[in-house]
Each structure stands twice: as structure tokens, then as C-alpha cells.
Amino acid sequence: MARILVAVGEDEELARRQAASVASLSVATDASTVTVLHAFAGQTTDTTDLVETPPPSEQHPTDRHPAAIAAAEALRETGYSVEFADATGDPVSSVVEVAADLDADAIVVGLGKRSRVGKLLFGSDTQSVLVNAGRPVLVVPPAATAED
């Protein structure tokens, strides 16, 4: 069974694009579980605290961040089994640790819109996940705009 971690931020449209990227992979939906993680900076700074997540049958859409809901809905529409996870603390550590805890086969992250300087630097969080994940990472770029 394939296990994929989709780490979403605040951008609902980017979360939908991340879900579409998972759906475009050649991974059987009936033999895969996708965990949608919303990692957010919290009071904790030294360690990552996983927020207790109820079983899927007890999870209510209103309990989730809108970007996590958007990704989950898009994934479920394409036939994937979806679970949720939330974490507080450093987002990079959260993504890497949750992926390790799940023994995820791959991580899907989104690359937010960046300035010219930000493009040069590639975004430190995304780069840190790439360097520290120890597993394949799919980076979904921001949507192209007329200005690009």
C-alpha cells in the first residue's frame, strides 16, 4: 500500500493543485492512503507536537483548515482514502517527522508565490523539506500568472 503525505499551507488553490498532482501519479487509488497535513507555527518551538486527530469516522470538515479540506475533497473525488493530521511547531520539522512516523512513500509540498529574490532562494521551508525528508518529495509550483 502506498502512503502519501500532502503537506498544505494556507493557500486553498495550491492545496487543490497538490491534490491534482497526487491524482496524476500512477498510484492505485484503492491501494493508497493520503494523509493531508496542515502544519502551523504554534507556541511550541523546540519540538513538534502532533495534535490528536480523531478516527476518520469522527472527523468533521469544520474541524480542519480550509486548505486541508480543499485538498481532501479533491483527493476523495478521485478515489483516494484520506486521513488528516495537524501539527504545531516548526513546519519543516513537522512535515519531516510526520512523514517518518507514517513511513510515507512520498511527500507532496506546494511552493508559494515568490518575489524575484525569493525565486532565487527557492523558499527555505521547501528547500529544507527536500534536504531533510529522506524520501521522494514532489514540489508543486504556484499557478502561472499573466505577469510570469
C-alpha positions in Angstrom: 0.0 0.0 0.0 1.3 3.4 -0.9 1.2 6.2 1.7 1.5 9.8 0.6 1.8 12.8 2.8 0.4 16.1 1.3 1.6 19.0 3.4 -0.6 22.0 2.9 -0.2 25.6 4.0 -2.7 28.4 3.9 -3.4 28.6 0.1 -6.5 26.6 -0.8 -5.9 26.8 -4.6 -2.3 25.5 -4.1 -3.7 22.7 -1.9 -6.1 21.7 -4.8 -3.1 21.7 -7.2 -1.2 19.5 -4.8 -4.1 17.1 -4.7 -4.3 17.1 -8.5 -0.6 16.3 -8.6 -1.2 13.2 -6.5 -4.1 12.2 -8.7 -1.7 12.5 -11.7 0.7 10.0 -10.3 0.5 6.3 -11.4 -0.6 5.1 -7.9 -3.7 2.9 -7.5 -6.3 4.8 -5.5 -7.7 1.6 -3.9 -4.3 0.7 -2.6 -3.2 4.1 -1.3 -3.8 6.3 1.7 -3.2 10.0 1.6 -2.6 12.0 4.7 -3.3 15.7 4.5 -1.1 17.6 7.0 -1.7 21.2 7.9 1.4 22.2 9.8 1.3 25.6 11.5 3.7 27.5 13.7 2.5 27.4 17.3 3.7 28.1 20.8 6.0 25.1 20.6 9.4 25.9 19.1 11.8 23.1 20.1 9.7 20.0 19.3 6.8 19.1 17.1 3.6 18.2 18.9 1.2 16.2 16.8 -2.4 17.2 17.5 -4.6 14.3 18.4 -6.7 13.5 15.4 -9.9 11.6 15.8 -10.5 8.5 13.7 -11.7 9.2 10.2 -15.3 8.3 11.1 -15.3 11.1 13.7 -13.6 13.8 11.7 -15.7 16.7 10.8 -14.9 19.1 7.9 -15.4 22.1 10.1 -12.5 20.9 12.4 -9.9 21.4 9.6 -8.2 24.3 7.9 -9.9 25.3 4.6 -6.8 24.3 2.6 -6.7 20.8 4.2 -10.4 20.5 3.4 -9.9 21.6 -0.2 -7.1 19.0 -0.7 -9.1 16.2 0.9 -12.2 16.9 -1.2 -10.2 16.9 -4.4 -8.4 13.7 -3.4 -11.6 11.9 -2.4 -13.2 12.9 -5.7 -10.5 10.9 -7.5 -11.0 7.9 -5.2 -8.3 8.2 -2.6 -8.7 7.3 1.0 -7.8 10.5 3.0 -6.8 11.0 6.6 -5.9 14.2 8.4 -3.0 15.3 10.6 -2.3 18.6 12.2 1.0 19.7 13.8 2.2 22.7 15.7 5.8 23.9 15.8 8.3 24.3 13.1 6.5 23.4 9.8 9.6 21.8 8.3 10.2 19.6 11.3 6.5 18.8 11.4 6.5 17.6 7.7 9.7 15.6 8.1 8.6 14.0 11.4 5.0 13.1 10.3 6.4 11.6 7.1 8.8 9.5 9.1 6.0 8.5 11.6 3.7 7.4 8.8 6.6 5.8 6.8 5.3 7.8 3.9 6.4 6.7 0.4 6.4 10.4 -0.8 5.7 13.9 0.3 3.9 16.5 -1.7 4.6 20.1 -0.9 3.5 23.4 -2.5 5.8 26.2 -3.5 4.1 29.5 -2.7 4.4 32.6 -5.0 7.7 34.2 -4.5 9.3 37.5 -5.4 12.3 37.5 -7.8 14.7 37.3 -4.8 12.5 34.6 -3.3 12.7 32.6 -6.5 16.4 32.8 -6.3 16.4 31.4 -2.8 13.7 28.8 -3.7 12.0 29.2 -0.4 13.7 28.0 2.7 10.9 25.7 4.0 10.6 23.8 0.8 14.3 23.5 0.4 14.7 22.2 4.0 12.0 19.6 3.4 13.8 18.5 0.2 17.1 18.2 2.0 15.8 16.5 5.2 12.9 14.3 4.1 14.9 11.2 3.3 12.2 10.2 0.8 10.9 11.5 -2.5 9.4 14.9 -2.5 7.1 16.3 -5.2 7.1 20.1 -5.3 4.0 21.7 -6.8 4.8 25.2 -8.3 2.4 28.1 -7.9 -0.1 28.7 -10.7 1.4 30.7 -13.5 0.0 34.2 -13.9 0.0 36.7 -16.8 2.8 38.5 -15.1 5.1 35.4 -15.2 
